[in-house]
Amino acid sequence: MTHRPPSGGLAAVSAALLAMSRHLEMRDVLKTIVASARELLDAEYAALGVPDDHGGFAQFVVDGVSDEQWKAIGPLPRQHGILAAMLHEAKPERLADVRKDPRFEGWPAAHPDMSDFLGLPIRDGDETIGALFLANKRCPKPEGSCGFTAEDEELLAILAQHAAIALTNARLYERSRELTIAEERSRLAHELHDAVSQKLFSLRLTAQAAATLVDRDPARAKGELQQVAALAAEAVDELRAAVVELRPAALDEDGLIATLRTQIQVLDRAHTARVTFESLGVRALPAAQEEALLRVSQEALHNALRHSGAGHVDVTLVRRGSGTVLRIADDGQGFEPAATRQAGRHLGLVSMRDRASGVGGNLTVESAPGKGTTIEMEVPGG
């Protein structure tokens, strides 16, 4: 007889697996795995722990326990008892009463009471990357028997295999983000060194010239000092702009719209150009798309404010059909896109196009000498 999970058979399994593959953020992946396992196997409680290298857990997610209960339980568990067995022996555990197992070492006072138990390691090749376990099957149980069946164990094993893929993808995604951040900081460091050091070098030469002219030509000395003030102001603008880019974007807490609005307000204050932002009808987007849109806006604003001589830069984020469009338009000197490509001066256009295509979007550039520049990035959804 074919086992059919309580939540609707193969359709429920398929929905759970699709939900796992839909997320890239590690925390979202963990929550989806745990919720799917508890629902499919009709258990009161489910949890998933990702071990660290120090006898504890780097992450630990539960389902079926309220936030108040979880806070009352206290610190994350250590790798001991049944948890340690799953992590280190890498084999399933199906128990009629976890409390009677010789490896059971108790739990905090606020911990919910658990009896029948099903646990499985999550493995990536030879490495155990997590432990998934369920407790208190919702079904009649004869005294001394486990509510979880061999078929439940088989179903959880399928989920654990897909969970391994989802967790591995999430880890790779986090590593790629770390590399991207490192690359961004390296790029900014080079730009900051080049831009500010040039300004300071010019400032020093101008100040020296003013010092030699003070006695014999006060009028010229005054002009040089005015130039010193202008160069100092430009250096401050460069520093402020760099600080804006270096500041971690609060996308997770504030979302794309609020993050863009805050950064553009800072840029508007830091530069002589007028920088505005408007958003119409855009809802939350997947994290990868929001990060790509933010980075493209930063690159385009960088070009407009430092290279174009624009007096106005307008940023809009709007719904268009079934997608979302980011638009950065300036009234600066513009350029010839084809000539720029041939000369090797890409003005960040290559990286912007890569970011757009990397999240399923596209980037268009409209510009001409003396006509300003408009950059649009469109992504599906929102």
DAGI-V66781 format. One line per field, one symbol per residue. psi: psi as a letter, one per 30 degrees, with the letter a starting at -180 (. if undefined). Layout:
psi=???
This chain:
psi=kkkjlfggbeeeeeeeeeeeffkekeeeeeeeeeeeeeeeghlekllkkjlagggakekjklkfkleeeeefealkllilbeeeeeeefhlljjkejfffkffkglllefklkkckkkkklkkjbfkjglkklllikilkjlkglkfkleeeeeeeeeeeeeeeeeeeeeeeeeeeeeeeeeeeeeeeeeeeeeeeeeeeeeeeeeeeeeeffeefieeeeeeeeeeeeeeeeeeeeeeeeeeeefkkkheeefleeeeeeeeeeeeeeflfkkklkkkjgkaklkeeeeeeeeeeeeeeeeeeffffgkfkkkkkjlkjbgakkkkjklhafaljeeeeeefgjfhgeeeeeeeeffggalkkkkllkggakkkkkklla.
